Amino acid sequence: MRQYEPHLYMICYPNSALVLSQLSPENFGARYNYGSSTFYSGKLIFAEIDIDYRNDYFQIDKALDRLNPHEDGSPKATRYISSYRVLEHVDIDAIQTLYLANADGTCYPLHPGKYEPNPEEQDLKVFAEITPLTMLTLSKKNMREFGRWFTSGKHQLSVPRLLFLQVNIDIDLFLDEFERNPFAPPPLEGVHPSKVRNAILELRRRKDKDLKALTLDTAFTKESYRKINPGFMVVDEHKEKFFPMPSLKEIEMTNFRFYKGM
């Protein structure tokens, strides 16, 4: 029987899970969206984890022993290991590559890079927490500061580890457009424009407040990957790993099929 290379994947969105698979990342993304008997259609974010990573919380070796091809010789697509408290038990160093998949199954890899705060960035940013939280937050903090705040253990909302992204919206342009037309489409899917406007004005008015929740659900499946800038970050109290989002031009040149589905 043909042998396949095993892969260890952490599904980050739309659900949270650690799984083994004999599929490549590209084939795994396609399988999740339209090749599985379990219905799902939408964005998929997952990461490849070092196959040698081990944590006593996960029964990885036991699952590996059961990761066998099907009787017809085709690869085993998914062998679930865990679907609860996954990210907090996966060391940041073990996360190798982050993958974005469209509803049509096309897939794009994001590789780790160096995060440098932009001093010319606008005063307020929008962050979408992906896992284990799924909130949409307006903040005065940069990505590093935001992640460290949520994982410091000093606040009621603290989590051991967080994966999130920054959403690119022009705050001042939105305010100008809202004044001209309060009935214009919202800059963020699932959030009423007046709520975004009120949150912006509140944070700019209050010097003692750095964060303002916009919604408890990111509704990220309705947004476009095109809005992500500068990228994703996974962070805890001690470590961080940044996955920069390439320019749209680079994505178009390197993977036109994915680009069309963004």
C-alpha positions as CSV (number, residue, x, y, z in Angstrom):
1,M,0.0,0.0,0.0
2,R,1.3,3.5,-0.9
3,Q,2.7,5.5,2.0
4,Y,1.9,9.2,2.4
5,E,3.7,11.9,4.3
6,P,1.8,12.8,7.5
7,H,0.9,16.5,8.2
8,L,-0.1,18.0,11.5
9,Y,-2.6,20.9,10.9
10,M,-4.1,23.3,13.4
11,I,-7.5,24.6,12.1
12,C,-8.0,28.1,13.3
13,Y,-11.1,29.3,11.5
14,P,-14.0,28.6,11.2
15,N,-13.5,26.2,14.1
16,S,-10.6,25.1,16.3
17,A,-9.0,21.7,15.9
18,L,-5.8,19.8,15.7
19,V,-5.8,17.2,13.0
20,L,-3.5,14.8,11.2
21,S,-3.8,14.4,7.5
22,Q,-2.1,12.6,4.6
23,L,-3.0,15.5,2.3
24,S,-0.7,18.4,1.3
25,P,-1.8,21.8,2.5
26,E,-3.2,22.7,-0.9
27,N,-5.3,19.6,-1.1
28,F,-6.3,19.9,2.6
29,G,-7.7,23.3,1.9
30,A,-9.7,22.1,-1.0
31,R,-10.9,19.0,0.8
32,Y,-12.2,21.0,3.8
33,N,-14.4,23.2,1.6
34,Y,-15.9,20.9,-1.0
35,G,-14.4,17.5,-0.8
36,S,-15.7,16.4,2.6
37,S,-19.0,14.8,3.5
38,T,-19.4,17.4,6.3
39,F,-20.8,20.5,4.7
40,Y,-18.8,23.7,4.9
41,S,-18.4,26.6,2.4
42,G,-16.4,29.6,3.3
43,K,-13.0,30.9,4.4
44,L,-10.6,28.5,6.0
45,I,-7.5,29.4,8.0
46,F,-5.2,26.7,9.2
47,A,-1.5,26.3,10.1
48,E,1.0,23.5,9.5
49,I,2.5,22.4,12.8
50,D,5.9,20.7,13.1
51,I,5.2,17.0,12.8
52,D,7.6,16.3,15.6
53,Y,5.8,18.6,18.1
54,R,4.5,16.9,21.1
55,N,2.5,18.0,24.2
56,D,1.0,15.7,26.8
57,Y,-2.4,17.4,26.2
58,F,-2.6,15.8,22.8
59,Q,-2.5,12.1,21.9
60,I,-0.6,12.7,18.7
61,D,1.3,9.4,18.6
62,K,-1.9,7.4,19.1
63,A,-3.5,9.3,16.2
64,L,-0.4,8.7,14.0
65,D,-0.7,5.0,14.5
66,R,-4.3,5.2,13.2
67,L,-3.4,7.4,10.2
68,N,-3.7,4.9,7.4
69,P,-4.7,5.2,3.8
70,H,-8.2,4.1,2.8
71,E,-8.7,0.6,1.5
72,D,-8.6,1.8,-2.1
73,G,-5.2,3.4,-1.5
74,S,-6.3,7.0,-1.3
75,P,-4.9,9.2,1.4
76,K,-6.6,9.7,4.7
77,A,-7.8,13.3,4.7
78,T,-8.5,13.9,8.4
79,R,-7.7,12.2,11.7
80,Y,-8.9,14.5,14.5
81,I,-6.8,14.8,17.7
82,S,-8.5,17.6,19.6
83,S,-11.1,20.3,19.1
84,Y,-10.8,22.0,22.5
85,R,-8.3,24.5,23.9
86,V,-6.0,23.8,20.9
87,L,-4.0,27.0,20.4
88,E,-3.0,27.3,24.0
89,H,-1.3,23.9,23.9
90,V,0.5,24.5,20.6
91,D,3.9,26.2,21.2
92,I,4.4,29.2,18.9
93,D,7.7,27.9,17.8
94,A,6.0,24.8,16.4
95,I,3.8,26.8,14.0
96,Q,5.5,26.7,10.6
97,T,3.2,28.2,8.0
98,L,-0.2,29.8,8.0
99,Y,-2.6,29.0,5.2
100,L,-5.6,31.0,3.8
101,A,-8.1,29.1,1.8
102,N,-11.0,30.5,-0.2
103,A,-14.5,28.9,-0.6
104,D,-13.4,27.5,-3.9
105,G,-10.6,25.5,-2.2
106,T,-7.7,27.6,-3.5
107,C,-5.0,28.1,-0.9
108,Y,-2.2,30.6,-0.2
109,P,0.7,30.2,2.3
110,L,1.8,32.9,4.7
111,H,5.4,32.6,6.0
112,P,6.7,34.1,9.2
113,G,8.3,37.5,9.0
114,K,9.5,40.3,11.2
115,Y,7.0,42.6,12.7
116,E,7.9,46.3,12.9
117,P,5.3,48.8,14.2
118,N,4.6,51.5,11.7
119,P,5.1,55.0,13.3
120,E,3.0,56.6,10.6
121,E,0.0,54.2,11.3
122,Q,-3.3,55.9,12.1
123,D,-4.2,56.4,15.7
124,L,-6.9,53.7,15.8
125,K,-6.7,50.1,14.4
126,V,-9.2,47.4,14.0
127,F,-8.3,43.8,15.1
128,A,-10.2,40.6,14.4
129,E,-9.4,37.9,16.9
130,I,-9.5,34.5,15.2
131,T,-9.0,32.0,18.0
132,P,-9.7,31.3,20.8
133,L,-11.7,34.6,20.8
134,T,-13.8,35.8,17.9
135,M,-14.2,39.4,18.7
136,L,-13.8,42.5,16.6
137,T,-11.9,45.3,18.5
138,L,-11.0,48.9,18.0
139,S,-7.8,49.9,19.6
140,K,-5.1,52.5,20.1
141,K,-2.5,49.8,20.4
142,N,-0.3,48.4,17.7
143,M,-0.3,44.6,17.0
144,R,2.4,43.7,19.4
145,E,0.9,45.8,22.3
146,F,-2.6,44.5,21.5
147,G,-1.5,40.8,21.6
148,R,0.5,41.2,24.8
149,W,-2.4,43.0,26.5
150,F,-4.7,40.1,25.7
151,T,-2.2,37.4,26.9
152,S,-0.7,39.2,29.9
153,G,-2.9,37.4,32.5
154,K,-3.7,40.7,34.1
155,H,-7.2,41.2,32.7
156,Q,-10.5,39.4,32.8
157,L,-10.4,38.8,29.1
158,S,-6.9,37.4,29.0
159,V,-6.2,34.2,27.2
160,P,-3.0,32.1,27.2
161,R,-2.4,32.5,23.5
162,L,-4.1,34.5,20.7
163,L,-4.2,34.5,16.9
164,F,-5.5,37.7,15.4
165,L,-5.2,39.9,12.4
166,Q,-5.4,43.6,11.6
167,V,-8.1,44.9,9.4
168,N,-7.2,47.8,7.1
169,I,-9.8,50.6,7.1
170,D,-9.3,54.3,6.7
171,I,-10.7,55.7,9.9
172,D,-10.9,59.4,8.9
173,L,-12.2,58.6,5.4
174,F,-15.0,56.5,7.0
175,L,-15.9,59.4,9.3
176,D,-16.1,61.8,6.4
177,E,-18.2,59.5,4.3
178,F,-20.5,58.8,7.3
179,E,-21.2,62.5,7.8
180,R,-22.1,62.8,4.1
181,N,-24.2,59.6,4.0
182,P,-25.2,57.8,7.2
183,F,-26.8,55.1,5.1
184,A,-23.7,54.1,3.2
185,P,-22.5,50.4,3.5
186,P,-20.6,49.7,6.7
187,P,-16.8,49.5,6.6
188,L,-17.0,46.3,8.6
189,E,-19.4,43.4,7.8
190,G,-21.9,42.8,10.5
191,V,-21.2,46.1,12.4
192,H,-23.6,49.1,12.0
193,P,-21.8,52.2,10.7
194,S,-23.1,54.3,13.6
195,K,-21.6,51.9,16.1
196,V,-18.2,52.1,14.4
197,R,-18.5,55.9,14.4
198,N,-19.5,56.1,18.1
199,A,-16.6,53.8,19.1
200,I,-14.1,55.9,17.2
201,L,-15.3,59.1,18.8
202,E,-15.3,57.6,22.2
203,L,-11.7,56.3,22.0
204,R,-10.5,59.6,20.6
205,R,-12.2,61.5,23.4
206,R,-11.2,59.3,26.3
207,K,-7.5,59.3,27.2
208,D,-8.0,56.5,29.8
209,K,-9.4,53.9,27.4
210,D,-7.3,52.0,24.8
211,L,-9.8,49.3,23.6
212,K,-13.4,49.2,22.5
213,A,-15.2,46.0,21.5
214,L,-17.2,46.4,18.2
215,T,-18.8,43.0,18.1
216,L,-18.5,39.6,19.9
217,D,-18.3,37.8,16.5
218,T,-15.9,38.8,13.8
219,A,-18.3,37.6,11.1
220,F,-15.0,37.1,9.3
221,T,-16.4,34.8,6.7
222,K,-18.2,37.8,5.2
223,E,-15.0,39.9,4.9
224,S,-12.4,39.8,2.1
225,Y,-8.8,38.7,2.7
226,R,-8.0,41.9,0.8
227,K,-8.7,43.9,3.9
228,I,-5.9,42.3,5.9
229,N,-2.9,44.6,6.5
230,P,-0.2,44.2,7.7
231,G,-1.0,40.5,8.6
232,F,-1.6,38.0,11.3
233,M,0.1,37.5,14.7
234,V,0.1,34.7,17.1
235,V,1.2,35.8,20.5
236,D,1.5,34.8,24.2
237,E,3.1,36.4,27.3
238,H,6.6,35.4,26.1
239,K,6.6,34.9,22.4
240,E,5.1,36.2,19.1
241,K,5.2,35.1,15.5
242,F,4.1,37.4,12.7
243,F,2.8,36.3,9.3
244,P,2.9,39.3,7.0
245,M,0.2,39.6,4.3
246,P,1.8,40.0,0.9
247,S,0.7,42.9,-1.4
248,L,-2.3,42.2,-3.7
249,K,0.1,42.5,-6.6
250,E,2.3,39.8,-5.3
251,I,-0.6,37.5,-4.6
252,E,-2.0,38.1,-8.1
253,M,1.4,37.3,-9.7
254,T,2.1,34.2,-7.6
255,N,-1.4,32.6,-7.4
256,F,-4.0,34.2,-9.7
257,R,-6.7,31.6,-8.9
258,F,-6.5,32.4,-5.2
259,Y,-6.4,36.1,-6.0
260,K,-9.6,35.9,-7.9
261,G,-11.4,34.3,-4.9
262,M,-10.2,36.7,-2.2
